[in-house]
């Protein structure tokens, strides 16, 4: 079980996140939602162990992850919002490196890498430098690297960025099947429809604080909304989106 307990992060005098808590059990998918600057990236950073909380803690099975970050990260798979890849390496070389860092047996890593490259239609380009890859191809490498060692915890930050429609549908199905097999999944995204389809619960952040935390069904019922998008508008949006769209149109036409 993964727990965030009162997670708080300060950047000098600025509060990035304050008192974020949730519990994630095996088989559950929690969606992190919020506008830009709401604290999603900071929360993800603390969950992955890349950021030190100013207060609170992340615990796995009752143990603070800071007691043994190496062991925690060995059980974690992470797809970051922005690709940080060694682009002079080929996709196959990069995944092989990831396998070594994860201390996977050589034969196991080779078998999984070959399978993932085939599934994601990257076999033809497996030996080409990733500098020549499209954004979508790099995203497939990130997904492969995150899942290569079959992690217990999967943290996905905009995992479908740059992917074609077909691959996005595959990822949607994959998230469900990972949950069904007992994985714990944190899904941070602006894609409300995707979140509504794959997440068992949603945590909405606004100005670094929790604005709402419930199952998607309960969240809709709380504000009498027909969809997660409508609930998000009610809970988070301070501006009339249709009015803002009209202002933009007016600005470019006059």
N, C-alpha and C positions, 0 to 999 in steps of 0.2 A: 504494500500500500504506500502510495506517495502522498505526502501531506505538505501543504504550504501553510505555515503558521504565522500569521501576523507579519507577512513580508513587508518590509519598509526599506526604501532606498532614498537617500538624500544626495544631491549633487551640490556641494557647498551649502548655500542657503535655500536651494531649490528642492522641493519635494518631487521626486520622480514617481514614487509609489508609496502609498501608506496603508498598512493593515490589510493586506490581501491574504485571504485564507481560503483553502479548499482541500478536499480529500478526494483522491483518485484511486479507485480500487481496480484490480485486474478485470479487464473486459470493458472498462469505461472509457469514453471519449469526452473530454471537456473542451469546449470551444472558447477561445479568448477573443472577445470582440471589443471594439472601441474606436473612436476617431483617432486621427493622428495626434500624437502627444498625450494620449490617455494613459500610457504606462505599459502597453502590451509588450514592447520590446524589452523594457527593463525587467518586467516580470519573467519573460522567457529567459533573459540573461541569468537571473537568479535561479530559476528552475534547472537550467543546464549547468550551473556551477561556474559560469563564466564571469558573473558579477557577485561580489561579496555584499550580502544584505547589510544595511545599516542597523536593522532591527529585525527580529523574527528569525525564522529558520525554514529550511526545506528538509524534510525527514523521509527516509525510505525505510519502511518496516521498523519505525520507531527510533531510528538512528539518524542523527544530524549528518547530512552528507559531507559537511566540512571536516568530520572526523576522519574520513578516508575518501577524498575526492577521486582518487585514481580508481578505486573499486567501484564507486558510484558511476563514473563515466564509462566504465567497462560494460555497464548494464544499460547504457543510454545510447540511443540513436538520434541524431539531430540534423534536420535540414534547415539551415539558416535562411533568412530572408534574402540576403545578398550572397552570391557565390564567392567563396574565397578558395580558389583552386590554383594549383601549380600548373598554369596553362602551357608551360613548355613540355609538360608530360603528356603522354597519350592517356586516353580514358582507361585502357587496360593497365597501364603502369600505375596510374593513380589508385585504382581499386586494389591492385596488388600491394601497394604501399599501405593502404588502409587495412588490408588483411593482416599484414605483418604487425602493424601497430596494435591490432586487436588480438594478436597472438593466436590467430587461426592456424590450424594445421595447413601446410602448403597445399595438399591435395584438395582439402575441403574448400579453401579459398579459391583455388583455380576452378573448381567445379561450379561454385556459386557465381563467380565472376563471369564465366562463360555463359551460364544460364541467364543472368541478368542482362548482359549485353545483347543476347539474342532476343529476349523478351521485349526490351526497349528499342529494338531495331538499330543497334549500334555496332553490330559485328563488322560491318563494312568499314567503319571508321575507328575501330578499336585501337589501331596503332597510329592514328593521326594525332598530331598535337591538339590539345584542347583549345588552343588559341584559334584554331580553325573551326571550332564547333559553334553552332548557333546557341542562342540562349536556352532554347528548349532542350537541346542535346546536353548542355552542361547541367541543366536541372535534373535530367535523367541520371546523370553521373552522381549528383548529390543524393538523390533518392537511393540509388544503389549502394553508395557508401554508408548511408545511415542505416540500412537494413542488412548489410552484409553479414554481420555477426549475430543476427536474430536477437536484438535487444529487448529487454523486458519493458523499457520505457521508450516511447517514440515521441519526440517533440518536433512538430512540423510548423514552420513559420512561413506562410504563403507558399506551400509546396507545389502548387500548380502554376506558379508564375512562369509564363513563357511556354507552357505545354499546349499542345494541340488538343482539340476537343476529345478525340479518341483516347489519348493518354490520360486526360483529366478524368474521364469516366472510369478508366482502369484504376486510377489512384483512389477514386471514391469507393469503388468496390473493395480495393485493397485495405483501406482503413477499416471498413466494416469487418472484413475477414480477420484482420489483425486483432481487433477487439474480441471477436468471437473465439479466438484462440488464446485469449487471456492477457494480451498486451495492454499496457496502460498508455493512453495517447493524449497528448496535449496538442490542440490544433488552433493555431493563431491565424486569423485571416480576416479580410474585408469582404469575402464572398459569402454573403448571408445565406444564399440558397444552399450552398455546399455545406455550411455549418449546420443548417437546419436538417439536412438529410443524413449527416453522419454522426452528429454529436448527441450523446445521451444527456448532457447538461451544458449550460452556457453560463459563462461569467463575463459580464459586461463592465468594462472600466470607463470611467469618465473623470478627467482631471486627477488621475492617479489613485482614485478610490473605487471601490466596488459599487456600481450603480444598481446591479441586479445579479442574482445567482440562483438559478433554478433549472429544472428540466425545460426543454424547449416548449413542451405542452403547457407546463405550469406558468411559464413566462408569458405566453400568449394569453392565457386565461387571466393573469394578474391585471393586464391592461386592456382586456377585451379586444385583442388583435387577431386578425385572421392568419397572419404570417409572422415569422421572425422579423422580417423587414419592417412591418408595421409596428411591432413591439419596439424595435430599435429606434424608430423615428420618435415614438412617444417618450421613451426613457432617456434618450441621448441628444437628439437633435433639438437645438434651440431656434434654428431658423426654418422657415417654410421652404422646403427644397424646391417646390414648384415656383415660388416667387423668386428665389435666387437664380434658377434657370432662366426665368424671364428677364431678370436684370442683365444676365450675361448676354442673352440674345439681343437685348436692347442696346447694350454697350457696343457690340460689334457691328450693328446695323446703322448706327448714327454717327 
